[in-house]
Amino acid sequence: MNEPLIEMLSCVTDCRRGQAKRYRLANILMFCILGFLCGAKSYKSLCSFIEERFALLQAAFPSTMKRAPAPSTLWRIIGLVDGASLEAVFRRHAGTQHAALGGGPGEVVAHDGKSLRGSYDTASETKMSQLLRAFAVGTRIILGHVAIMVKSNEIPAMQALVRELGLAEVLCTADAMHCQIKTIEAVKASDGEALLQVKSNQPSLEAAFNALPLQHEPVDCHVETGKIRRNRQETRRVEVFKAGHLLDLPDDWQSHVGEAVRVSRTVLRKDVATGWKWQPTREVAWYASTQNDSSAAYYAVATRGHWGVENRVHYVLDVSMHEDASRVRKSPTILSILRSFALNILRFNKVNNVADALWRNAMNLNRVLAYGGV
């Protein structure tokens, strides 16, 4: 982390008139990131944070600002931020964090979309905003976002994000929605590999996968049995089948799908009333992989790691950083990117309990200013 974040933020395009630049944009963005690190949730709470800590913030990041901005002023400034240039800065900052934590070839990168539930506006008939994120499972760093257009969905958004990030020699994972030939081609064009869940949205591919165990033995198998917790025990069985020319499908699927991965999840739940009877449930999921000769243990880690984007990103943003509860309707995606800056800084500093860290940061801003990545 050679270049300070404040210098990176100075590259964000300032769309304000020359007479309206009383508050330096890079400082305002930096103060918002620090505010989110200290538990701020809205424009009003961000302004309260800046006002209370203005002297300390000015000492750490000198500027010509005379006082903290009012909520309406901050609202106007954030509304004029160029999202594309802010995202470019975010990706550059995230890339340096990812590399510093040892991320690189072989990384599992999970892709998933998230709705900003509080951003809808019934008065102006504005639907809630949506962002698709790329999350590095190993380093727990968010690598980038792309906005999902109102009359579109996650499929073209992921294809665009994969092309823009250009991550080589990584395994891109996504849910069944993204099991598309064009998505696989976008990943392969970036010299990456894809592992995509298969469901009924691709009925012919799902049927071909279900037929494989009837005619062929798996080339590898891996079984994991968890400890008994909360009166339940989970066993995951991962089997790898050769696909490709064995699939009775058009050439596009045969050339792109090298292996079929079956994940069988059996859960035993104890009957609390009797204390001894166990009730079993079983779920089976199929995944299409563009790789060849990968082990079942590798796929076990990759399939489980994919859900890190839900557990370590979306859940934390909703519960600890109150993103869904935010009723910001003006540029909600800008604030969401700034929250991702804050979450990446916490992950870079190996903070696991985000809620506890936000409370401690609110008590001591000097602790926040000492974070690496700031």
Helices and strands as residue ranges (DSSP letters): H 5-9, G 18-20, H 25-37, H 43-52, H 54-60, H 71-79, H 83-100, E 108-116, G 117-119, E 129-136, E 141-147, H 154-165, E 171-174, G 176-178, H 181-189, E 193-198, H 203-215, E 220-225, E 232-242, G 244-246, H 251-256, E 259-270, E 278-289, H 296-306, H 308-308, I 309-314, H 315-319, H 332-348, H 354-363, H 365-369
